[in-house]
Amino acid sequence: MFNLIGRIIIQASKSATYVGRVVIIIMVLLVVTEVALRFLFNQPLLGVAEIISYSLVVLVFSALAWAEAEGSHISIPVLFDRLPPRFQSAASVFTNFLSFSILGLICWQSFVYARDQWLEGYFSAVLHIPNFPFIYVVGLGSGLYALVVLVNLINSLQKREK
């Protein structure tokens, strides 16, 4: 049963990267258009910096969980590989538990903060884009990341038992 849930979580994290791929294409097209309009006609697009900053939030938080699932985050194998296997296992369980706890807090507080932003009506300065959807993206992205870390934590515990 857990293997099925783990595969669903990993597949969801992979699927989230497709959102990031679309966003990065939009960002590139937007920046190229803005630079061309500024250079050729001396007419830059209004609010490009806002759109790019919001897009970066979507790009980063759509990819974090998949990077964790693939083991692409930065690690320090020089020290870790020299530990005895038992300590490696314990360190893996500890770091996964700590990461899950912190990511869970980030997810929870992002949803609380997004709700506050929504109720108070905060928006961007130039284009008047509401802030709350992008804060929800932070919550969703960190929540999915936390679930991938939980899968890794359970896998670490299962390896430790063997």
C-alpha positions as YAML, in Angstrom:
chain: A
units: angstrom
residues:
- id: 1
  name: MET
  ca: [0.00, 0.00, 0.00]
- id: 2
  name: PHE
  ca: [2.76, 2.44, 0.92]
- id: 3
  name: ASN
  ca: [4.60, 1.72, -2.34]
- id: 4
  name: LEU
  ca: [1.51, 2.81, -4.28]
- id: 5
  name: ILE
  ca: [1.14, 6.01, -2.26]
- id: 6
  name: GLY
  ca: [4.87, 6.68, -2.63]
- id: 7
  name: ARG
  ca: [4.66, 6.22, -6.41]
- id: 8
  name: ILE
  ca: [1.66, 8.57, -6.58]
- id: 9
  name: ILE
  ca: [3.55, 11.24, -4.60]
- id: 10
  name: ILE
  ca: [6.63, 10.86, -6.80]
- id: 11
  name: GLN
  ca: [4.48, 11.05, -9.95]
- id: 12
  name: ALA
  ca: [2.74, 14.17, -8.62]
- id: 13
  name: SER
  ca: [6.13, 15.79, -8.03]
- id: 14
  name: LYS
  ca: [7.19, 14.91, -11.57]
- id: 15
  name: SER
  ca: [3.93, 16.28, -12.96]
- id: 16
  name: ALA
  ca: [4.47, 19.57, -11.11]
- id: 17
  name: THR
  ca: [7.65, 20.10, -13.10]
- id: 18
  name: TYR
  ca: [5.56, 20.44, -16.26]
- id: 19
  name: VAL
  ca: [4.04, 23.59, -14.79]
- id: 20
  name: GLY
  ca: [7.57, 24.90, -14.24]
- id: 21
  name: ARG
  ca: [8.53, 24.06, -17.81]
- id: 22
  name: VAL
  ca: [5.62, 26.07, -19.19]
- id: 23
  name: VAL
  ca: [6.41, 28.96, -16.85]
- id: 24
  name: ILE
  ca: [10.06, 29.11, -17.90]
- id: 25
  name: ILE
  ca: [9.06, 29.22, -21.56]
- id: 26
  name: ILE
  ca: [6.66, 32.08, -20.82]
- id: 27
  name: MET
  ca: [9.39, 33.87, -18.87]
- id: 28
  name: VAL
  ca: [11.87, 33.59, -21.74]
- id: 29
  name: LEU
  ca: [9.34, 34.83, -24.28]
- id: 30
  name: LEU
  ca: [8.34, 37.70, -22.01]
- id: 31
  name: VAL
  ca: [11.92, 38.83, -21.38]
- id: 32
  name: VAL
  ca: [12.86, 38.56, -25.07]
- id: 33
  name: THR
  ca: [9.77, 40.57, -26.03]
- id: 34
  name: GLU
  ca: [10.48, 43.18, -23.36]
- id: 35
  name: VAL
  ca: [14.13, 43.58, -24.42]
- id: 36
  name: ALA
  ca: [13.19, 43.76, -28.11]
- id: 37
  name: LEU
  ca: [10.50, 46.38, -27.50]
- id: 38
  name: ARG
  ca: [12.84, 48.40, -25.30]
- id: 39
  name: PHE
  ca: [15.71, 48.23, -27.81]
- id: 40
  name: LEU
  ca: [13.75, 48.67, -31.06]
- id: 41
  name: PHE
  ca: [10.96, 51.04, -30.05]
- id: 42
  name: ASN
  ca: [12.12, 52.44, -26.71]
- id: 43
  name: GLN
  ca: [8.82, 51.12, -25.27]
- id: 44
  name: PRO
  ca: [9.40, 48.55, -22.51]
- id: 45
  name: LEU
  ca: [6.55, 46.39, -21.29]
- id: 46
  name: LEU
  ca: [5.04, 47.50, -18.03]
- id: 47
  name: GLY
  ca: [5.27, 45.12, -15.06]
- id: 48
  name: VAL
  ca: [7.68, 42.57, -16.52]
- id: 49
  name: ALA
  ca: [9.71, 42.53, -13.30]
- id: 50
  name: GLU
  ca: [6.58, 41.68, -11.30]
- id: 51
  name: ILE
  ca: [5.55, 38.92, -13.67]
- id: 52
  name: ILE
  ca: [9.06, 37.44, -13.66]
- id: 53
  name: SER
  ca: [9.27, 37.53, -9.86]
- id: 54
  name: TYR
  ca: [5.92, 35.78, -9.50]
- id: 55
  name: SER
  ca: [6.90, 33.32, -12.22]
- id: 56
  name: LEU
  ca: [10.09, 32.46, -10.36]
- id: 57
  name: VAL
  ca: [8.03, 31.45, -7.33]
- id: 58
  name: VAL
  ca: [6.03, 29.06, -9.50]
- id: 59
  name: LEU
  ca: [9.16, 27.78, -11.24]
- id: 60
  name: VAL
  ca: [11.09, 27.05, -8.05]
- id: 61
  name: PHE
  ca: [8.28, 25.56, -6.00]
- id: 62
  name: SER
  ca: [7.10, 23.37, -8.87]
- id: 63
  name: ALA
  ca: [10.53, 21.75, -9.12]
- id: 64
  name: LEU
  ca: [11.68, 21.31, -5.52]
- id: 65
  name: ALA
  ca: [9.80, 18.06, -4.84]
- id: 66
  name: TRP
  ca: [11.01, 16.41, -8.05]
- id: 67
  name: ALA
  ca: [14.59, 17.44, -7.31]
- id: 68
  name: GLU
  ca: [14.26, 15.72, -3.94]
- id: 69
  name: ALA
  ca: [12.72, 12.63, -5.53]
- id: 70
  name: GLU
  ca: [15.64, 12.45, -7.96]
- id: 71
  name: GLY
  ca: [18.24, 13.11, -5.24]
- id: 72
  name: SER
  ca: [19.39, 16.26, -7.01]
- id: 73
  name: HIS
  ca: [19.67, 18.51, -3.96]
- id: 74
  name: ILE
  ca: [23.09, 19.41, -2.61]
- id: 75
  name: SER
  ca: [24.64, 16.89, -0.25]
- id: 76
  name: ILE
  ca: [28.04, 16.39, 1.35]
- id: 77
  name: PRO
  ca: [29.05, 12.81, 0.54]
- id: 78
  name: VAL
  ca: [32.68, 13.40, 1.56]
- id: 79
  name: LEU
  ca: [31.74, 13.34, 5.23]
- id: 80
  name: PHE
  ca: [28.62, 11.19, 5.01]
- id: 81
  name: ASP
  ca: [30.28, 8.32, 3.09]
- id: 82
  name: ARG
  ca: [32.99, 7.97, 5.74]
- id: 83
  name: LEU
  ca: [30.47, 7.23, 8.48]
- id: 84
  name: PRO
  ca: [29.71, 3.62, 9.37]
- id: 85
  name: PRO
  ca: [26.54, 2.30, 7.66]
- id: 86
  name: ARG
  ca: [24.60, 2.36, 10.92]
- id: 87
  name: PHE
  ca: [25.36, 6.07, 11.45]
- id: 88
  name: GLN
  ca: [24.58, 6.81, 7.82]
- id: 89
  name: SER
  ca: [21.17, 5.26, 8.31]
- id: 90
  name: ALA
  ca: [20.56, 7.19, 11.53]
- id: 91
  name: ALA
  ca: [21.72, 10.44, 9.93]
- id: 92
  name: SER
  ca: [19.43, 9.85, 6.96]
- id: 93
  name: VAL
  ca: [16.43, 9.25, 9.23]
- id: 94
  name: PHE
  ca: [17.27, 12.33, 11.31]
- id: 95
  name: THR
  ca: [17.74, 14.68, 8.34]
- id: 96
  name: ASN
  ca: [14.61, 13.41, 6.62]
- id: 97
  name: PHE
  ca: [12.59, 13.85, 9.82]
- id: 98
  name: LEU
  ca: [13.97, 17.35, 10.37]
- id: 99
  name: SER
  ca: [13.36, 18.30, 6.72]
- id: 100
  name: PHE
  ca: [9.81, 16.94, 6.83]
- id: 101
  name: SER
  ca: [9.08, 18.91, 10.01]
- id: 102
  name: ILE
  ca: [10.44, 22.19, 8.64]
- id: 103
  name: LEU
  ca: [8.73, 21.77, 5.27]
- id: 104
  name: GLY
  ca: [5.47, 20.97, 7.03]
- id: 105
  name: LEU
  ca: [5.75, 24.22, 8.98]
- id: 106
  name: ILE
  ca: [6.56, 26.17, 5.81]
- id: 107
  name: CYS
  ca: [3.55, 24.62, 4.07]
- id: 108
  name: TRP
  ca: [1.19, 25.34, 6.94]
- id: 109
  name: GLN
  ca: [2.37, 28.92, 7.48]
- id: 110
  name: SER
  ca: [2.28, 29.62, 3.73]
- id: 111
  name: PHE
  ca: [-1.40, 28.72, 3.67]
- id: 112
  name: VAL
  ca: [-2.05, 30.88, 6.74]
- id: 113
  name: TYR
  ca: [-0.14, 33.79, 5.19]
- id: 114
  name: ALA
  ca: [-1.85, 33.38, 1.80]
- id: 115
  name: ARG
  ca: [-5.24, 33.47, 3.48]
- id: 116
  name: ASP
  ca: [-4.28, 36.67, 5.30]
- id: 117
  name: GLN
  ca: [-3.04, 38.22, 2.05]
- id: 118
  name: TRP
  ca: [-6.30, 37.26, 0.36]
- id: 119
  name: LEU
  ca: [-8.52, 38.66, 3.12]
- id: 120
  name: GLU
  ca: [-6.52, 41.88, 3.40]
- id: 121
  name: GLY
  ca: [-6.42, 42.36, -0.38]
- id: 122
  name: TYR
  ca: [-2.69, 42.66, -1.01]
- id: 123
  name: PHE
  ca: [-1.58, 42.93, -4.63]
- id: 124
  name: SER
  ca: [1.43, 43.97, -6.70]
- id: 125
  name: ALA
  ca: [2.26, 47.63, -7.19]
- id: 126
  name: VAL
  ca: [2.25, 47.97, -10.98]
- id: 127
  name: LEU
  ca: [-0.10, 45.36, -12.43]
- id: 128
  name: HIS
  ca: [-2.25, 44.88, -9.30]
- id: 129
  name: ILE
  ca: [-1.81, 41.11, -9.37]
- id: 130
  name: PRO
  ca: [-3.05, 39.49, -6.13]
- id: 131
  name: ASN
  ca: [-0.23, 38.06, -4.00]
- id: 132
  name: PHE
  ca: [-2.14, 35.18, -2.43]
- id: 133
  name: PRO
  ca: [-2.16, 32.71, -5.36]
- id: 134
  name: PHE
  ca: [1.63, 32.71, -5.46]
- id: 135
  name: ILE
  ca: [1.87, 32.23, -1.72]
- id: 136
  name: TYR
  ca: [-0.48, 29.25, -2.12]
- id: 137
  name: VAL
  ca: [1.98, 27.93, -4.72]
- id: 138
  name: VAL
  ca: [4.69, 28.12, -2.04]
- id: 139
  name: GLY
  ca: [2.42, 26.15, 0.30]
- id: 140
  name: LEU
  ca: [1.55, 23.54, -2.32]
- id: 141
  name: GLY
  ca: [5.14, 23.19, -3.49]
- id: 142
  name: SER
  ca: [6.57, 22.86, -0.01]
- id: 143
  name: GLY
  ca: [3.75, 20.47, 0.93]
- id: 144
  name: LEU
  ca: [4.56, 18.22, -2.02]
- id: 145
  name: TYR
  ca: [8.24, 18.50, -1.16]
- id: 146
  name: ALA
  ca: [7.41, 17.46, 2.42]
- id: 147
  name: LEU
  ca: [5.51, 14.42, 1.13]
- id: 148
  name: VAL
  ca: [8.50, 13.34, -0.97]
- id: 149
  name: VAL
  ca: [10.74, 13.74, 2.08]
- id: 150
  name: LEU
  ca: [8.22, 11.65, 4.07]
- id: 151
  name: VAL
  ca: [8.50, 8.91, 1.42]
- id: 152
  name: ASN
  ca: [12.28, 9.09, 1.79]
- id: 153
  name: LEU
  ca: [11.96, 9.00, 5.58]
- id: 154
  name: ILE
  ca: [9.79, 5.89, 5.48]
- id: 155
  name: ASN
  ca: [12.19, 4.27, 3.00]
- id: 156
  name: SER
  ca: [15.09, 5.13, 5.35]
- id: 157
  name: LEU
  ca: [13.26, 3.56, 8.28]
- id: 158
  name: GLN
  ca: [12.50, 0.43, 6.25]
- id: 159
  name: LYS
  ca: [16.18, 0.11, 5.26]
- id: 160
  name: ARG
  ca: [17.20, 0.60, 8.87]
- id: 161
  name: GLU
  ca: [14.97, -2.32, 9.94]
- id: 162
  name: LYS
  ca: [16.63, -4.69, 7.48]
...
